Amino acid sequence: MSPSPEPVAVVQDHEQHPLFLPVVFLGGLVFGVGLALSEMAKPEVVLSFLQFEDFGLLFVMFGGAAVTGLAFFGASRVLGQAPLTGVRYGRRLKILDRNVVLGGGIFGVGWGLSGICPGAAYASLGIGNYAILWGIAGMFVGAYLQAYWRSSPAVAKTDATTAD
Amino acid sequence: MPLESLLPAAPFPNGIDHYALGGVLVGLGVVIIYLATAVAPGASTFLESTLSYGSSLSRLDRYRASRDWRVVFTLGIVSGAALYTLATGGGAWVTAVAPWRLLVGGVLIGVGTRLGKGCTSGHGVCGVGSVSSTSFVGVLSFLLVAIVTAQLAMAAGVSP
């Protein structure tokens, strides 16, 4: 048993509702259209933001956060539980520890070097950018390396006390 | 170097409309899933959850339950971007950023996003939307480091 349960639902029995996967697909679809339209799926555009040549990308992240903020706030106050899962609405909260800063820093070096991030990289495939497969392959390698490291008994024990 | 020399004469040379509308759609995609399921999805968990299909590392166990729908979410993202490209008739677009930058950057992103508990969508969109102090710290960490990295790469003449 996890000592500190995840505030955001982990859905185990999604097959139970026939609309679960279609709705997830639809949400992903709209998400992907947004990343293509905003051009965040182009590493060059992200790099021009990080290099202070075009600050437009601020509107993508904070525009997105404004929309989710309204829904999260409204749903968790006004609505009870989600129709497809019966799970209560909540916010996305994670425990703050030094991994957040350390991991964020490592992510930042990668983001600044390449101009890609996970969601935008998937969307980039959709706009025909097959070269992004280098980046996606790298992400899987990186995710595997940290999983390998954190699966060692000593590290896993430390991790258990700071559940994420 | 004076700060003014870093800032562009026009902060938004390409306008803001497509950026803002794109951001609203990104948020809307999350909201569709959230209102139906109460799950606030991020894009980077897909990496570990998908690895659980082929690996039995104990760290990946926690993602087994969500791995199927995360694949569907990611397929949705790819399809949405493809649909947009087809609908606007722009044709395929391929980056000029060098493969080594994508690969090395990708590895660092894979390590960092999973260690740091989220990425630009998990922390940046869902976490900031949740007014989560953890996500504010996460976003500030990766944004500041990414800016410094990109500026250094540019100064060192790394291009494209």
Boltz contact constraints between the chains, C-beta under 6 A:
constraints:
  - contact:
      token1: [A, 8]
      token2: [B, 40]
      max_distance: 6.0
  - contact:
      token1: [A, 9]
      token2: [B, 38]
      max_distance: 6.0
  - contact:
      token1: [A, 9]
      token2: [B, 39]
      max_distance: 6.0
  - contact:
      token1: [A, 10]
      token2: [B, 65]
      max_distance: 6.0
  - contact:
      token1: [A, 10]
      token2: [B, 66]
      max_distance: 6.0
  - contact:
      token1: [A, 11]
      token2: [B, 39]
      max_distance: 6.0
  - contact:
      token1: [A, 12]
      token2: [B, 65]
      max_distance: 6.0
  - contact:
      token1: [A, 14]
      token2: [B, 69]
      max_distance: 6.0
  - contact:
      token1: [A, 21]
      token2: [B, 72]
      max_distance: 6.0
  - contact:
      token1: [A, 23]
      token2: [B, 36]
      max_distance: 6.0
  - contact:
      token1: [A, 24]
      token2: [B, 33]
      max_distance: 6.0
  - contact:
      token1: [A, 24]
      token2: [B, 69]
      max_distance: 6.0
  - contact:
      token1: [A, 24]
      token2: [B, 72]
      max_distance: 6.0
  - contact:
      token1: [A, 24]
      token2: [B, 73]
      max_distance: 6.0
  - contact:
      token1: [A, 25]
      token2: [B, 72]
      max_distance: 6.0
  - contact:
      token1: [A, 25]
      token2: [B, 76]
      max_distance: 6.0
  - contact:
      token1: [A, 26]
      token2: [B, 32]
      max_distance: 6.0
  - contact:
      token1: [A, 27]
      token2: [B, 29]
      max_distance: 6.0
  - contact:
      token1: [A, 27]
      token2: [B, 32]
      max_distance: 6.0
  - contact:
      token1: [A, 27]
      token2: [B, 33]
      max_distance: 6.0
  - contact:
      token1: [A, 28]
      token2: [B, 73]
      max_distance: 6.0
  - contact:
      token1: [A, 28]
      token2: [B, 76]
      max_distance: 6.0
  - contact:
      token1: [A, 28]
      token2: [B, 77]
      max_distance: 6.0
  - contact:
      token1: [A, 29]
      token2: [B, 76]
      max_distance: 6.0
  - contact:
      token1: [A, 29]
      token2: [B, 79]
      max_distance: 6.0
  - contact:
      token1: [A, 29]
      token2: [B, 80]
      max_distance: 6.0
  - contact:
      token1: [A, 30]
      token2: [B, 25]
      max_distance: 6.0
  - contact:
      token1: [A, 30]
      token2: [B, 28]
      max_distance: 6.0
  - contact:
      token1: [A, 30]
      token2: [B, 29]
      max_distance: 6.0
  - contact:
      token1: [A, 31]
      token2: [B, 26]
      max_distance: 6.0
  - contact:
      token1: [A, 31]
      token2: [B, 29]
      max_distance: 6.0
  - contact:
      token1: [A, 31]
      token2: [B, 77]
      max_distance: 6.0
  - contact:
      token1: [A, 32]
      token2: [B, 77]
      max_distance: 6.0
  - contact:
      token1: [A, 32]
      token2: [B, 80]
      max_distance: 6.0
  - contact:
      token1: [A, 32]
      token2: [B, 81]
      max_distance: 6.0
  - contact:
      token1: [A, 33]
      token2: [B, 25]
      max_distance: 6.0
  - contact:
      token1: [A, 33]
      token2: [B, 80]
      max_distance: 6.0
  - contact:
      token1: [A, 33]
      token2: [B, 84]
      max_distance: 6.0
  - contact:
      token1: [A, 34]
      token2: [B, 22]
      max_distance: 6.0
  - contact:
      token1: [A, 34]
      token2: [B, 25]
      max_distance: 6.0
  - contact:
      token1: [A, 34]
      token2: [B, 26]
      max_distance: 6.0
  - contact:
      token1: [A, 36]
      token2: [B, 81]
      max_distance: 6.0
  - contact:
      token1: [A, 36]
      token2: [B, 84]
      max_distance: 6.0
  - contact:
      token1: [A, 37]
      token2: [B, 18]
      max_distance: 6.0
  - contact:
      token1: [A, 37]
      token2: [B, 22]
      max_distance: 6.0
  - contact:
      token1: [A, 38]
      token2: [B, 19]
      max_distance: 6.0
  - contact:
      token1: [A, 38]
      token2: [B, 22]
      max_distance: 6.0
  - contact:
      token1: [A, 41]
      token2: [B, 81]
      max_distance: 6.0
  - contact:
      token1: [A, 43]
      token2: [B, 95]
      max_distance: 6.0
  - contact:
      token1: [A, 43]
      token2: [B, 97]
      max_distance: 6.0
  - contact:
      token1: [A, 47]
      token2: [B, 150]
      max_distance: 6.0
  - contact:
      token1: [A, 50]
      token2: [B, 146]
      max_distance: 6.0
  - contact:
      token1: [A, 50]
      token2: [B, 147]
      max_distance: 6.0
  - contact:
      token1: [A, 50]
      token2: [B, 150]
      max_distance: 6.0
  - contact:
      token1: [A, 51]
      token2: [B, 150]
      max_distance: 6.0
  - contact:
      token1: [A, 51]
      token2: [B, 154]
      max_distance: 6.0
  - contact:
      token1: [A, 52]
      token2: [B, 6]
      max_distance: 6.0
  - contact:
      token1: [A, 53]
      token2: [B, 8]
      max_distance: 6.0
  - contact:
      token1: [A, 54]
      token2: [B, 13]
      max_distance: 6.0
  - contact:
      token1: [A, 54]
      token2: [B, 14]
      max_distance: 6.0
  - contact:
      token1: [A, 55]
      token2: [B, 11]
      max_distance: 6.0
  - contact:
      token1: [A, 56]
      token2: [B, 12]
      max_distance: 6.0
  - contact:
      token1: [A, 56]
      token2: [B, 14]
      max_distance: 6.0
  - contact:
      token1: [A, 56]
      token2: [B, 16]
      max_distance: 6.0
  - contact:
      token1: [A, 56]
      token2: [B, 19]
      max_distance: 6.0
  - contact:
      token1: [A, 59]
      token2: [B, 16]
      max_distance: 6.0
  - contact:
      token1: [A, 59]
      token2: [B, 19]
      max_distance: 6.0
  - contact:
      token1: [A, 59]
      token2: [B, 20]
      max_distance: 6.0
  - contact:
      token1: [A, 59]
      token2: [B, 23]
      max_distance: 6.0
  - contact:
      token1: [A, 60]
      token2: [B, 19]
      max_distance: 6.0
  - contact:
      token1: [A, 60]
      token2: [B, 22]
      max_distance: 6.0
  - contact:
      token1: [A, 60]
      token2: [B, 23]
      max_distance: 6.0
  - contact:
      token1: [A, 61]
      token2: [B, 124]
      max_distance: 6.0
  - contact:
      token1: [A, 63]
      token2: [B, 20]
      max_distance: 6.0
  - contact:
      token1: [A, 63]
      token2: [B, 23]
      max_distance: 6.0
  - contact:
      token1: [A, 63]
      token2: [B, 24]
      max_distance: 6.0
  - contact:
      token1: [A, 64]
      token2: [B, 23]
      max_distance: 6.0
  - contact:
      token1: [A, 64]
      token2: [B, 26]
      max_distance: 6.0
  - contact:
      token1: [A, 64]
      token2: [B, 27]
      max_distance: 6.0
  - contact:
      token1: [A, 64]
      token2: [B, 125]
      max_distance: 6.0
  - contact:
      token1: [A, 65]
      token2: [B, 125]
      max_distance: 6.0
  - contact:
      token1: [A, 65]
      token2: [B, 128]
      max_distance: 6.0
  - contact:
      token1: [A, 65]
      token2: [B, 129]
      max_distance: 6.0
  - contact:
      token1: [A, 67]
      token2: [B, 24]
      max_distance: 6.0
  - contact:
      token1: [A, 67]
      token2: [B, 27]
      max_distance: 6.0
  - contact:
      token1: [A, 67]
      token2: [B, 28]
      max_distance: 6.0
  - contact:
      token1: [A, 68]
      token2: [B, 27]
      max_distance: 6.0
  - contact:
      token1: [A, 68]
      token2: [B, 30]
      max_distance: 6.0
  - contact:
      token1: [A, 68]
      token2: [B, 31]
      max_distance: 6.0
  - contact:
      token1: [A, 68]
      token2: [B, 125]
      max_distance: 6.0
  - contact:
      token1: [A, 68]
      token2: [B, 126]
      max_distance: 6.0
  - contact:
      token1: [A, 68]
      token2: [B, 129]
      max_distance: 6.0
  - contact:
      token1: [A, 69]
      token2: [B, 129]
      max_distance: 6.0
  - contact:
      token1: [A, 71]
      token2: [B, 31]
      max_distance: 6.0
  - contact:
      token1: [A, 72]
      token2: [B, 129]
      max_distance: 6.0
  - contact:
      token1: [A, 72]
      token2: [B, 130]
      max_distance: 6.0
  - contact:
      token1: [A, 82]
      token2: [B, 37]
      max_distance: 6.0
  - contact:
      token1: [A, 82]
      token2: [B, 38]
      max_distance: 6.0
  - contact:
      token1: [A, 84]
      token2: [B, 36]
      max_distance: 6.0
  - contact:
      token1: [A, 84]
      token2: [B, 37]
      max_distance: 6.0
  - contact:
      token1: [A, 85]
      token2: [B, 37]
      max_distance: 6.0
  - contact:
      token1: [A, 85]
      token2: [B, 38]
      max_distance: 6.0
  - contact:
      token1: [A, 87]
      token2: [B, 38]
      max_distance: 6.0
  - contact:
      token1: [A, 89]
      token2: [B, 38]
      max_distance: 6.0
  - contact:
      token1: [A, 91]
      token2: [B, 130]
      max_distance: 6.0
  - contact:
      token1: [A, 92]
      token2: [B, 40]
      max_distance: 6.0
  - contact:
      token1: [A, 92]
      token2: [B, 126]
      max_distance: 6.0
  - contact:
      token1: [A, 92]
      token2: [B, 127]
      max_distance: 6.0
  - contact:
      token1: [A, 92]
      token2: [B, 130]
      max_distance: 6.0
  - contact:
      token1: [A, 93]
      token2: [B, 132]
      max_distance: 6.0
  - contact:
      token1: [A, 94]
      token2: [B, 117]
      max_distance: 6.0
  - contact:
      token1: [A, 94]
      token2: [B, 134]
      max_distance: 6.0
  - contact:
      token1: [A, 96]
      token2: [B, 134]
      max_distance: 6.0
  - contact:
      token1: [A, 99]
      token2: [B, 115]
      max_distance: 6.0
  - contact:
      token1: [A, 100]
      token2: [B, 116]
      max_distance: 6.0
  - contact:
      token1: [A, 100]
      token2: [B, 117]
      max_distance: 6.0
  - contact:
      token1: [A, 100]
      token2: [B, 134]
      max_distance: 6.0
  - contact:
      token1: [A, 100]
      token2: [B, 137]
      max_distance: 6.0
  - contact:
      token1: [A, 100]
      token2: [B, 138]
      max_distance: 6.0
  - contact:
      token1: [A, 101]
      token2: [B, 141]
      max_distance: 6.0
  - contact:
      token1: [A, 103]
      token2: [B, 112]
      max_distance: 6.0
  - contact:
      token1: [A, 103]
      token2: [B, 115]
      max_distance: 6.0
  - contact:
      token1: [A, 103]
      token2: [B, 116]
      max_distance: 6.0
  - contact:
      token1: [A, 104]
      token2: [B, 116]
      max_distance: 6.0
  - contact:
      token1: [A, 104]
      token2: [B, 138]
      max_distance: 6.0
  - contact:
      token1: [A, 104]
      token2: [B, 141]
      max_distance: 6.0
  - contact:
      token1: [A, 104]
      token2: [B, 142]
      max_distance: 6.0
  - contact:
      token1: [A, 105]
      token2: [B, 141]
      max_distance: 6.0
  - contact:
      token1: [A, 105]
      token2: [B, 145]
      max_distance: 6.0
  - contact:
      token1: [A, 106]
      token2: [B, 108]
      max_distance: 6.0
  - contact:
      token1: [A, 106]
      token2: [B, 111]
      max_distance: 6.0
  - contact:
      token1: [A, 106]
      token2: [B, 112]
      max_distance: 6.0
  - contact:
      token1: [A, 107]
      token2: [B, 109]
      max_distance: 6.0
  - contact:
      token1: [A, 107]
      token2: [B, 112]
      max_distance: 6.0
  - contact:
      token1: [A, 107]
      token2: [B, 113]
      max_distance: 6.0
  - contact:
      token1: [A, 107]
      token2: [B, 116]
      max_distance: 6.0
  - contact:
      token1: [A, 107]
      token2: [B, 142]
      max_distance: 6.0
  - contact:
      token1: [A, 108]
      token2: [B, 142]
      max_distance: 6.0
  - contact:
      token1: [A, 108]
      token2: [B, 145]
      max_distance: 6.0
  - contact:
      token1: [A, 108]
      token2: [B, 146]
      max_distance: 6.0
  - contact:
      token1: [A, 109]
      token2: [B, 108]
      max_distance: 6.0
  - contact:
      token1: [A, 109]
      token2: [B, 145]
      max_distance: 6.0
  - contact:
      token1: [A, 109]
      token2: [B, 149]
      max_distance: 6.0
  - contact:
      token1: [A, 110]
      token2: [B, 105]
      max_distance: 6.0
  - contact:
      token1: [A, 110]
      token2: [B, 108]
      max_distance: 6.0
  - contact:
      token1: [A, 110]
      token2: [B, 109]
      max_distance: 6.0
  - contact:
      token1: [A, 111]
      token2: [B, 146]
      max_distance: 6.0
  - contact:
      token1: [A, 112]
      token2: [B, 146]
      max_distance: 6.0
  - contact:
      token1: [A, 112]
      token2: [B, 149]
      max_distance: 6.0
  - contact:
      token1: [A, 112]
      token2: [B, 150]
      max_distance: 6.0
  - contact:
      token1: [A, 113]
      token2: [B, 101]
      max_distance: 6.0
  - contact:
      token1: [A, 113]
      token2: [B, 105]
      max_distance: 6.0
  - contact:
      token1: [A, 113]
      token2: [B, 149]
      max_distance: 6.0
  - contact:
      token1: [A, 114]
      token2: [B, 101]
      max_distance: 6.0
  - contact:
      token1: [A, 114]
      token2: [B, 102]
      max_distance: 6.0
  - contact:
      token1: [A, 114]
      token2: [B, 105]
      max_distance: 6.0
  - contact:
      token1: [A, 117]
      token2: [B, 119]
      max_distance: 6.0
  - contact:
      token1: [A, 117]
      token2: [B, 120]
      max_distance: 6.0
  - contact:
      token1: [A, 118]
      token2: [B, 43]
      max_distance: 6.0
  - contact:
      token1: [A, 118]
      token2: [B, 44]
      max_distance: 6.0
  - contact:
      token1: [A, 118]
      token2: [B, 119]
      max_distance: 6.0
  - contact:
      token1: [A, 119]
      token2: [B, 43]
      max_distance: 6.0
  - contact:
      token1: [A, 119]
      token2: [B, 121]
      max_distance: 6.0
  - contact:
      token1: [A, 122]
      token2: [B, 74]
      max_distance: 6.0
  - contact:
      token1: [A, 122]
      token2: [B, 77]
      max_distance: 6.0
  - contact:
      token1: [A, 122]
      token2: [B, 78]
      max_distance: 6.0
  - contact:
      token1: [A, 123]
      token2: [B, 77]
      max_distance: 6.0
  - contact:
      token1: [A, 123]
      token2: [B, 81]
      max_distance: 6.0
  - contact:
      token1: [A, 125]
      token2: [B, 78]
      max_distance: 6.0
  - contact:
      token1: [A, 126]
      token2: [B, 78]
      max_distance: 6.0
  - contact:
      token1: [A, 126]
      token2: [B, 81]
      max_distance: 6.0
  - contact:
      token1: [A, 126]
      token2: [B, 82]
      max_distance: 6.0
  - contact:
      token1: [A, 127]
      token2: [B, 81]
      max_distance: 6.0
  - contact:
      token1: [A, 127]
      token2: [B, 85]
      max_distance: 6.0
  - contact:
      token1: [A, 127]
      token2: [B, 93]
      max_distance: 6.0
  - contact:
      token1: [A, 128]
      token2: [B, 92]
      max_distance: 6.0
  - contact:
      token1: [A, 128]
      token2: [B, 93]
      max_distance: 6.0
  - contact:
      token1: [A, 129]
      token2: [B, 93]
      max_distance: 6.0
  - contact:
      token1: [A, 129]
      token2: [B, 94]
      max_distance: 6.0
  - contact:
      token1: [A, 129]
      token2: [B, 95]
      max_distance: 6.0
  - contact:
      token1: [A, 131]
      token2: [B, 94]
      max_distance: 6.0
  - contact:
      token1: [A, 131]
      token2: [B, 95]
      max_distance: 6.0
  - contact:
      token1: [A, 134]
      token2: [B, 99]
      max_distance: 6.0
  - contact:
      token1: [A, 134]
      token2: [B, 102]
      max_distance: 6.0
  - contact:
      token1: [A, 134]
      token2: [B, 103]
      max_distance: 6.0
  - contact:
      token1: [A, 135]
      token2: [B, 102]
      max_distance: 6.0
  - contact:
      token1: [A, 135]
      token2: [B, 106]
      max_distance: 6.0
  - contact:
      token1: [A, 138]
      token2: [B, 103]
      max_distance: 6.0
  - contact:
      token1: [A, 138]
      token2: [B, 106]
      max_distance: 6.0
  - contact:
      token1: [A, 138]
      token2: [B, 107]
      max_distance: 6.0
  - contact:
      token1: [A, 139]
      token2: [B, 47]
      max_distance: 6.0
  - contact:
      token1: [A, 139]
      token2: [B, 106]
      max_distance: 6.0
  - contact:
      token1: [A, 139]
      token2: [B, 109]
      max_distance: 6.0
  - contact:
      token1: [A, 139]
      token2: [B, 110]
      max_distance: 6.0
  - contact:
      token1: [A, 140]
      token2: [B, 47]
      max_distance: 6.0
  - contact:
      token1: [A, 141]
      token2: [B, 107]
      max_distance: 6.0
  - contact:
      token1: [A, 142]
      token2: [B, 107]
      max_distance: 6.0
  - contact:
      token1: [A, 142]
      token2: [B, 110]
      max_distance: 6.0
  - contact:
      token1: [A, 142]
      token2: [B, 111]
      max_distance: 6.0
  - contact:
      token1: [A, 143]
      token2: [B, 47]
      max_distance: 6.0
  - contact:
      token1: [A, 143]
      token2: [B, 48]
      max_distance: 6.0
  - contact:
      token1: [A, 143]
      token2: [B, 110]
      max_distance: 6.0
  - contact:
      token1: [A, 143]
      token2: [B, 114]
      max_distance: 6.0
  - contact:
      token1: [A, 144]
      token2: [B, 51]
      max_distance: 6.0
  - contact:
      token1: [A, 145]
      token2: [B, 111]
      max_distance: 6.0
  - contact:
      token1: [A, 146]
      token2: [B, 111]
      max_distance: 6.0
  - contact:
      token1: [A, 146]
      token2: [B, 114]
      max_distance: 6.0
  - contact:
      token1: [A, 146]
      token2: [B, 115]
      max_distance: 6.0
  - contact:
      token1: [A, 147]
      token2: [B, 48]
      max_distance: 6.0
  - contact:
      token1: [A, 147]
      token2: [B, 57]
      max_distance: 6.0
  - contact:
      token1: [A, 147]
      token2: [B, 59]
      max_distance: 6.0
  - contact:
      token1: [A, 147]
      token2: [B, 60]
      max_distance: 6.0
  - contact:
      token1: [A, 150]
      token2: [B, 59]
      max_distance: 6.0
  - contact:
      token1: [A, 151]
      token2: [B, 57]
      max_distance: 6.0
  - contact:
      token1: [A, 151]
      token2: [B, 58]
      max_distance: 6.0
  - contact:
      token1: [A, 151]
      token2: [B, 59]
      max_distance: 6.0
  - contact:
      token1: [A, 164]
      token2: [B, 117]
      max_distance: 6.0
